[in-house]
Amino acid sequence: MKKVLLTAINSSWSQSNLAIYYLREMIADLPYAVFLKEWTLKDQLLDVLYYIYSQNADVLCFSAYIWNRLYLQELIPEVIKLLPEAVIVIGGPEVENLAFLKRKGLYLIQKAGEGQFRCLAEHNFSANEKEVFLAEHIPLKDIPFPYRQSDKETLKGKLLYYETFRGCPFACIYCLSASDNRSELRYNPEIKEDLQCLDKELEALIALQPRTIKFVDRSFNINKKLAHHIWKFFIEHNCLCDVHFEIYPDLLEEDDIALLEKTPENRIRLEIGIQTINSEVALNCGRKANWEKTKWTLQELKKRTKIRIHTDLLAGLPGENYASVINGLNEVCATLPDAVQLGILKILPDTPMQKIALDLNYKWLNQPPYQCLASDALSFEEMQQLENFAKLLNLYWNKEEHQTFWQEMLQKHIASDILSALQQKHKELGYELHSLAKTKRDAVIAEIM
């Protein structure tokens, strides 16, 4: 019986990798001995290499993302040296950038991998590349539930991923979903039996006792009926974990907020992708944005619910200058969400943004995470300043240690001025903008007030 080792390199110890659990279940009925192993970027490459070698597996599988591709770029060639007879399978969004590893017995799986992986396994991991590429696509509804109760020891206390929908009706130019034409529901909310199966899977997730269940659906609230069913489930079930949903703010309406009012404290977290409050910039990026409506939504959620609100802004969008980004930051901070993430645009391969960035003479990192260094409207110095503000938000806002400070200061000042004062104080004291002890953070806050 061939041994298959599914390996994940996660960004931190608290993460898990949904892909390898899916792939295990895709071949669970076939005569293979399948093992999973998850590592992190902090694990020494030699330790990972020793482990992989010691398992003496016939088939070695890796999933490549922007956070681990450079690690895999170092690891896999060494694996090939030591285990030249092993079949190697690589999938994930960054797989094309590992094409230089190409050799006999190495398979690169493009896009959704379940059908191709199943095809490989059915051909004893010796299929030709054309057979694999032309393998029948398997929709989400036909993919087995990825987790087993025996996974509890590994997944307890971690971030656990789950999805109910693949695809996205919005074609945001910077997102990998821009070219994803799928519209695949795992369960149809109009069918009673489907909802019963969904509930069983949600109960199985809770039983694994994760720290957080994160729904990876793009714009989770696209399907209102399904979203309401799942929100009601977690509102009514007593679970120790919190549940994270990424939502599209313009789709939230009064009935959504009325339902979320019933949520127990520390149960539901909404990641609200605002990206920009500049409607013209948003429209050019393929998004419809109504900041006044979104602001009302944020204020109502803050006032009427106990959910945690995580807001996202993105610097570097085409045509958006420094003043516009800062205005958005100030406006969002004024609504007092629990977290404010000021991200720097990443020019991801295989997105429309890559061609736009070339046409507009953007500058960005050649290697993952492909972070933008300068846009058509932001200089490198301005981008660096926004990065500094992002670090300060992580230190002084997103840790939720100084909420009273922000509430009081924002009554007199705008957020960017407060962040500038914090940055100046760091400069005076010789402090970095990251990894600062809480006692020092508290002292900085005391001086600013």
N, C-alpha and C positions, 0 to 999 in steps of 0.2 A: 504494500500500500504506500503510495507516494505521500510524502510529508510536505505540507504547504504552510509557510510562515508568512503571516500578514503583519507587516511592521509599520508603525506610525511614528513620526517624529513631530510631537506637538510643541506649541509655543511655550507652554508652561505646565507644571505638574497638575494644575487644576483642570486642564483640558482633557477631552477625549476625542476620538476620531470616528465619526459616524461611518465613513467609507469602509473601513476594514470590518466593521460589524455587519454591514450589508453584504459584503463579498463572502464572508463566512457563511451566511445563511443562503446565499445564492447557490452554493455547492454542497449544502448540508446533506443532500440525498445521494451524493456521488461518493465513490469509494476512495476518499482522501482523509488523511489525518491532518486536521486544520488547527493551527495555533495562532494566537494573537499576542503581540507584544507592543506596548506603547512606551516611547521614550520622550525626552524633551530636548530642546536645543541646548540646555545646560549640561546634558550628559556628555561625557568625554567620548570622542569618536572611537577611540580604541576600545572602550568598554562596550559600546554598541557592536563594534566589529567582532570582538571576542565572542559575544553572546550569539550573534548570527552564525558565526563559524561553528560554535559548539553545538548548535541545533542540527547541523548536517541535513538541512532541508533540501528536498528536490526542487521546490519552487519557492522563490523569494519575491514578495510583493511589496511595493512601496507606493504611497500617494504623495504627489508633489504639489505644493502650494507656494505662494510668494514668501511665506515665513520660513519654509524649510528647504527650498530648492537648493540654495547654496550649500547647505549641510549635506544634502543627498548628492550633490555634485562632487563632494569630497569622498563621501562614504561608498557609493556604489562602485566606482572604479577599483577600490580596495577589495570590496566583496568579490568582484569579478576575478581579481588576481588570485584570491585564496580559494574560490569555489568556481572554477572555470566550467564545470559541468552543470551547474545549477541553472535552471530556467529563471529568468528575471522578468517580472511584469511591473510596469510603472504606469500609473494613471494620475489624473488630477489636472487642474488648470495650467500647471507649469510644465506639463509633460513634454511639450514640443521643444522646450529649452534644454532637454536632456537627450535630444536626438543624436548628439555626438557620440553617445555610448553605444550606438547601434552595433549589434553583432548577432550572430546566429544564436537563437535561443533567448533573445531579449525582445519583449513585446511592449510597444507603446500604445496604450489605450486612450483613444481620443473621446472627449465629451463624456456623456453618460456611460458608465463603465459596466453596469450590471449584465447587460446582454452580451457584450464582448467577452467579459470574464467567464460567463457561463459557457459560451461557445468554446473558449480555450480549454476549459476543464472537461467539456464533453469530448474534446479531441486529445485528451491526455496531455495537455499543455505542449502539443507539438503541431498545432494547426499552422497553415500558411497565413501570411499577413492579410491576404485578400479575404480569406474566409472570416477572419476575426473582424476586419473592417466592415464587412457586409452582414455581420450578425444581426439578427432581428432585435429591434429596440424593445425593451421591456418597460412599459409604463409604470408609474409609481404605484398604482393600485394593485399591480401583480407582483411587486417586490415584497418578500417576506418581512415581517417585523424583525428589526435587527438585533434585538437584545434577548438574552436568556436570564432566568433568575440566577443562574450560576455566575453571571457577570457582576453580581452585587458586590463581591469582595473588591473587585477592581474599580467599579464605578461609584461606590458609596462616597459621598462628600465631594464629588466632582461636578463639572459642567457637562450635562448630558444633552445631546442634540436629537431633535425629532423634526419631521417635516410632514405637512399635510397637503402641500401643493408645490408643483414644480413649474417654473415659468413666471413671467411678469408681464402685465399688459402695458406697463410703462417702459419706454425705451430710452432711459437716461444714458447719455452718451458715454459716461465714464464707468458704466457698470457692465459686468460680464453678461448680465441678463439682456443687454441691448440686442444681442443677436440670438437670443433663445426664444424660439417660437412655440415652445411647448405650453400647454395649458392642461396640466395633469393633476386631478384631484386624487388623493389617496382614498378618501371616502366621500360619497355623495350625500350632502346634508338633507336631500329630499327623500332619501331611502332609509326607513327605520332600521333595517338590519345593518346597514352601513354604520349608522350612528352607534349601534350596540357594539359593533366590532371596534370602532374608534374608542369608545369608553373603556373597553377591556385593555386596549393598548395604553391608554392614559393611566389606568390603574397599575399596569405592569411597570410603567415608568416611575410612578410614585414608590412602588415596592422596592425599587433599586436604591432608594434613599440618596439621591443625588443632592448636591448643594443647590443647583439650579437646573431646571429644564428649559432649554433654549430652543424655541421654534425657529428653524432656519428659513421659513417661507419668506420670500420677498413680499413686502407689503401684505402682512398677514390678514389685514381687515378688508381685502378685496372682496371676499365672499362673506357678507354680513351674517348670513344664517349660520354658516360654519363657525365663524369667529364667536358669535354669541353662544353657540352650544358649548364650545371649548371654554370660554370665559365662565359660563355658568357652572361647568363641571368643576373647575378649580376654585370657584367661589364657595361651592357647596361641599367639597371634599376637604377633610382636615389633613393637609400634608405639611411636612416640616420644611420642604424646599420652597424656593420662590420660582416663578415662571416668567420667562422673558419673551416678549413679542416685539418684532420690528413692524411698525405700522406706518401707513401713509396718512399724514395729518389731515389733508383735505377731505378724506372719506369719513372722518369721525363726525357723528351727528348727535343730537340730543339723546336719542334712545340708547346709543352706545355709552354715553356718560352716565345716564340713569342706571344702566346695568352695572357699570364699573363702580358706582357708589356703594354697592353691596359688598365689595371686595374687602376681606380682612386685611389688616395691616401686614406688611412684609410678604404678601402673597403674589402680587402681579407687578411686573415691571414693564413699562412701555418704552421702547426705543423709538423716538420720533424723529424721522429723517427730514429735517428742515432744509439743510444744505445751504440755502440762501433765502433771504427775505426779499431779494431784488427780483421782481416778477419778470422783467425783461431777460435778465441773466438766466433765470430758471427756464423760461420758455425756450431759449436758445439751446438749453441742455436737454430738452425733451420732457420737461416737467411743467405741470401747471401749479402755480403757487399763489395763494391768496393769504398774505401775511395777517391781515386783520382777522380773517376767520380762524387761522391757525393760532393766533394770539388769544382769541376768545376761548378756543379749545383748551389751550394750556392753562389759562386762568381758571376755567371751570373745573378742569381735572385737579388743579392745585387746591381749589376752594372746597370741592364737594367730595373728593375721593381720598382714599389712603394708599393709592397706588404710587409706585416710584416712577418718576418721569426722567428719562434720559434723553437729552436733546443732542442732535448732531448738526454741526455746521461744517462747511467744506470751503477751504481757501484755495484759490487757483483756477476757479471756473472761468471759461472764456469770457473776456470783457469785464470781469468784476475787479475793480480797483481796490486799493487799500481802504479808502474811506467807506466804500460799500460793505466790505467785510466787517469793518469795525462797527458800522451802524447795525448790522445784523447781530453781531455779538452783544452789543449794548441792549438791543431790543429783547433778545432771547433771555439774557441774564435778568432783565427787569421782571420777567414772569416767575423767577425763582424756582426753576426746575431742580431736581435732586442732583443731576449731573449735566455738565455742559462740555461736550466733546468738540473741540475745535480741531478738525482734521485737516491735513494738507493733502491736496489732490494727488492721487497716484495714477500715472499714465499706464494703465494695464494693457498688455498685449491683447489683440483680438477684440478690442473695443473701438467704437467710432472715435473716441477721444484721441487715440494714438495718431490717426491721420490728421485730425484737427490740430493737434499739438505740433505736428511736423509743419503743417501749413502756416501756423501762427508763430513759428520759431520759438516754441517753448524750450526750456532746458530742464532735463530731469535725469535721475539716476539711471545708469545703464542696466543695473542689476536690481533684483528685488530689494526693497519694496517699490521701486520705480517712482519714488517720491519726486514731485515737482520742485524744481529749484527756482525757476522764474517762469512767469506766464506772459501772455501778451499785455497784461495790465498790471502785473506785480513784479517788482525787481527782486533780485536775490536778497537784498537787505530788508525789504519789506516782508518777504516770505520768512526770513529768519526771525524778524520781530514777532510775527504771528505765531511762529513755532515757540518762541519764548512765552507768549501769552498762554499757549496751549499747555505748556509745562506748569505754569503757575496755576492754571485752573485745576490741573490734576493734583497739585500740592495743597491748594487752599480751598477749593470748592468741592471737587468730586469725592474727597474723603469724608465729607459731611461732618467735619469737626468744628467748623466755624460758621454755622448757619446764622447765628445771631449777629455776628460781625457783618455778614453780607446784607442781611435784612436792614440793619441800621445804616450802613454806609451807602446803600443804594437809594436811600431816601434823600441823600444829599449830593451824591456823585454818580456818574455813569461808570459802568464796569471797567471800561478801558482805562479810565483815569486811576481807578483803584489798583488795577493790575500794573500800571506803570509805576505807582508808588511802591508796590510790593517788589517790583523788579529793581527799583532804585535802592531800596533797603537791602536787598540781596547783594547788590554791587558794593554798597558801603561796608557790609559785614564780610564780604568775600565768600558768600555762600553760592553753591551751585543751584541750578533751578530744578534739581531732582534729588531724590534720595536724602532728604533733609529730615533729621530726627524731629519727632513731634514737639519736644521741649523747645527746640529752636524755632519751629513754625509758630508755636504759641507766643514766643517772645517777639517775633517779627510782627505778628498781628497786634500785640499789645502796643508796640511802638507806632504802628500805622494809625491805630484808633486815637 
